[in-house]
Amino acid sequence: MATRMSNGVCTVMSESEKTHAAGIPQEVVEAHVLRAVPVIRAWREHMGITQGALADRMGVSQAAVAKLEKPGAKPRRTTLERVATALGISVAQLDV
């Protein structure tokens, strides 16, 4: 549960407030939520890079990136950290 403090009062943040606070572009959110594009793919496409380029940045094969982008994939935390680093974003931004 995400919360925010304002004037000494702690309130629960709505989903849109959490998305905005995490700095997730609307294009990424729409691709993931409305078109069911896996979030790693949505970010990669938003940044205009190929699976091969992301793989090079991560030090893995293009096939490994394709596997991460499959619907229903459940990458480990350490893998998400590598993806986030390669994309120049935070792990929190992969949590749409």
LOLO-548782 format. One record per atom (N, C-alpha, C): residue in three letters; x, y, z. Coordinates in steps of 0.001 Angstrom, whole numbers, padded with zeros to 6 digits, always signed. Example, Ala and Ser with C-alpha at 12.3 -4.5 7.8 and 13.67 -1.06 7.14 Angstrom:
ALA+013190-005690+007800;ALA+012300-004500+007800;ALA+013200-003300+007800;SER+012850-002250+007080;SER+013670-001060+007140;SER+012900+000030+007870;
***
This chain:
MET+000844-001161+000000;MET+000000+000000+000000;MET+000897+001233+000000;ALA+000650+002129-000924;ALA+001431+003360-000988;ALA+000692+004468-000258;THR+001453+005247+000482;THR+000867+006362+001215;THR+001672+007616+000946;ARG+001104+008749+001304;ARG+001836+010001+001189;ARG+001536+010849+002404;MET+002481+011699+002738;MET+002319+012618+003863;MET+002091+014017+003322;SER+001108+014689+003851;SER+000843+016070+003485;SER+000343+016796+004719;ASN+001048+017826+005115;ASN+000678+018596+006300;ASN+000512+017705+007531;GLY+001378+016709+007652;GLY+001342+015832+008813;GLY+000259+014764+008767;VAL-000486+014680+007652;VAL-001556+013695+007524;VAL-001129+012651+006505;CYS-001236+011397+006872;CYS-000880+010293+005993;CYS-002148+009792+005293;THR-002121+009751+003948;THR-003275+009265+003196;THR-002839+008172+002223;VAL-003772+007299+001877;VAL-003513+006235+000913;VAL-003579+006832-000487;MET-002602+006451-001333;MET-002548+006979-002695;MET-003392+006117-003631;SER-004061+006756-004586;SER-004809+006032-005609;SER-003815+005418-006591;GLU-004299+004517-007452;GLU-003432+003882-008441;GLU-002806+004927-009360;SER-003574+005912-009813;SER-003026+006921-010710;SER-001980+007777-010001;GLU-002173+008045-008718;GLU-001181+008811-007954;GLU+000108+008017-007798;LYS-000009+006691-007569;LYS+001183+005852-007450;LYS+001948+005826-008773;THR+001217+005708-009888;THR+001839+005682-011205;THR+002578+006987-011459;HIS+001940+008101-011162;HIS+002563+009405-011366;HIS+003781+009565-010462;ALA+003665+009158-009214;ALA+004758+009293-008257;ALA+005964+008461-008682;ALA+005723+007308-009287;ALA+006812+006433-009712;ALA+007445+006918-011011;GLY+006828+007887-011690;GLY+007384+008406-012928;GLY+007232+007457-014092;ILE+006068+006852-014236;ILE+005817+005924-015331;ILE+005049+006670-016420;PRO+005604+006736-017633;PRO+004933+007450-018711;PRO+003562+006850-019033;GLN+002635+007699-019384;GLN+001284+007269-019725;GLN+001301+006218-020831;GLU+002171+006383-021796;GLU+002286+005435-022911;GLU+002594+004017-022415;VAL+003457+003909-021429;VAL+003822+002603-020861;VAL+002633+002012-020115;VAL+001959+002832-019328;VAL+000799+002369-018565;VAL-000297+001883-019508;GLU-000601+002678-020538;GLU-001654+002298-021484;GLU-001313+001005-022212;ALA-000070+000870-022654;ALA+000331-000360-023352;ALA+000143-001568-022446;HIS+000565-001421-021197;HIS+000499-002542-020260;HIS-000937-002832-019807;VAL-001660-001817-019428;VAL-002990-002012-018842;VAL-004063-002214-019907;LEU-004066-001379-020932;LEU-005147-001436-021923;LEU-004909-002465-023025;ARG-003632-002677-023398;ARG-003347-003599-024498;ARG-002653-004880-024034;ALA-002511-005049-022725;ALA-001918-006264-022136;ALA-000505-006553-022630;VAL+000246-005494-022920;VAL+001646-005639-023304;VAL+002447-005828-022008;PRO+003278-006857-021918;PRO+004085-007035-020712;PRO+004897-005765-020421;VAL+005038-005423-019152;VAL+005616-004136-018756;VAL+007055-003956-019241;ILE+007849-005003-019253;ILE+009228-004866-019739;ILE+009212-004504-021212;ARG+008362-005153-021985;ARG+008251-004832-023417;ARG+007733-003411-023606;ALA+006739-003014-022812;ALA+006180-001664-022930;ALA+007265-000614-022698;TRP+008081-000810-021676;TRP+009176+000125-021416;TRP+010188+000106-022553;ARG+010567-001093-023002;ARG+011566-001212-024067;ARG+011094-000497-025329;GLU+009849-000736-025714;GLU+009311-000102-026915;GLU+009176+001409-026726;HIS+008799+001833-025530;HIS+008703+003268-025243;HIS+010067+003945-025439;MET+011120+003244-025079;MET+012470+003797-025199;MET+013063+003612-026590;GLY+012338+002876-027437;GLY+012777+002710-028819;GLY+013993+001814-029000;ILE+014122+000794-028170;ILE+015253-000125-028322;ILE+014737-001529-028640;THR+015575-002292-029272;THR+015226-003659-029658;THR+015499-004626-028507;GLN+014967-005840-028651;GLN+015285-006879-027670;GLN+016776-007140-027647;GLY+017399-007130-028816;GLY+018837-007373-028903;GLY+019643-006311-028177;ALA+019233-005048-028319;ALA+019935-003957-027641;ALA+019776-004075-026128;LEU+018572-004399-025671;LEU+018355-004585-024234;LEU+019180-005770-023736;ALA+019210-006826-024520;ALA+020002-008009-024149;ALA+021477-007644-024004;ASP+022006-006859-024939;ASP+023405-006432-024860;ASP+023659-005633-023581;ARG+022735-004734-023250;ARG+022884-003920-022036;ARG+022846-004771-020773;MET+022078-005870-020828;MET+021935-006746-019659;MET+023002-007835-019612;GLY+023661-008062-020745;GLY+024645-009142-020805;GLY+024010-010515-020922;VAL+022846-010577-021599;VAL+022140-011839-021819;VAL+021819-011967-023297;SER+021215-013075-023685;SER+020846-013278-025086;SER+019517-012595-025399;GLN+019286-012375-026675;GLN+018002-011815-027117;GLN+016873-012758-026741;ALA+017127-014054-026803;ALA+016109-015044-026437;ALA+015725-014920-024962;ALA+016689-014589-024110;ALA+016399-014408-022678;ALA+015471-013210-022477;VAL+015697-012126-023230;VAL+014818-010958-023132;VAL+013426-011325-023641;ALA+013349-012059-024738;ALA+012049-012479-025269;ALA+011280-013277-024223;LYS+011975-014126-023504;LYS+011345-014929-022447;LYS+010816-014031-021323;LEU+011575-012999-020959;LEU+011136-012063-019920;LEU+009898-011285-020345;GLU+009752-011083-021655;GLU+008638-010293-022179;GLU+007380-011123-022461;LYS+007446-012414-022251;LYS+006261-013246-022483;LYS+005185-012914-021458;PRO+003914-012915-021899;PRO+002824-012703-020931;PRO+002895-013758-019822;GLY+002742-013317-018611;GLY+002761-014230-017477;GLY+004136-014531-016921;ALA+005193-013973-017542;ALA+006547-014197-017025;ALA+006652-013605-015622;LYS+007373-014292-014758;LYS+007549-013848-013374;LYS+009040-013776-013051;PRO+009721-012736-013565;PRO+011161-012633-013309;PRO+011474-012441-011830;ARG+012625-012948-011424;ARG+013092-012761-010048;ARG+013452-011293-009821;ARG+013520-010928-008563;ARG+013855-009544-008191;ARG+015211-009136-008786;THR+016185-010023-008721;THR+017514-009690-009246;THR+017463-009453-010758;THR+016631-010207-011451;THR+016472-010015-012897;THR+015803-008673-013170;LEU+014776-008341-012390;LEU+014119-007041-012551;LEU+015101-005897-012304;GLU+016005-006087-011350;GLU+017020-005064-011081;GLU+017940-004888-012286;ARG+018296-005986-012935;ARG+019146-005910-014136;ARG+018418-005234-015286;VAL+017138-005562-015451;VAL+016333-004929-016501;VAL+016241-003427-016241;ALA+015906-003062-015009;ALA+015761-001648-014654;ALA+017063-000889-014900;THR+018172-001451-014493;THR+019472-000805-014705;THR+019738-000626-016198;ALA+019460-001656-016980;ALA+019687-001598-018424;ALA+018802-000554-019102;LEU+017603-000352-018560;LEU+016681+000635-019126;LEU+016871+002032-018524;GLY+017668+002116-017462;GLY+017883+003406-016811;GLY+016688+003877-015984;ILE+015951+002919-015429;ILE+014792+003227-014607;ILE+014921+002501-013273;SER+013987+002731-012376;SER+014005+002025-011097;SER+013146+000766-011178;VAL+013389-000161-010279;VAL+012577-001381-010219;VAL+011121-001013-009960;ALA+010890+000019-009169;ALA+009514+000467-008875;ALA+008779+000860-010151;GLN+009502+001361-011140;GLN+008862+001759-012393;GLN+008468+000557-013245;LEU+008925-000613-012892;LEU+008495-001832-013583;LEU+007243-002408-012940;ASP+006806-001819-011859;ASP+005628-002301-011131;ASP+004417-001440-011465;VAL+003816-001724-012611;VAL+002642-000956-013057;VAL+001388-001653-012564;
***
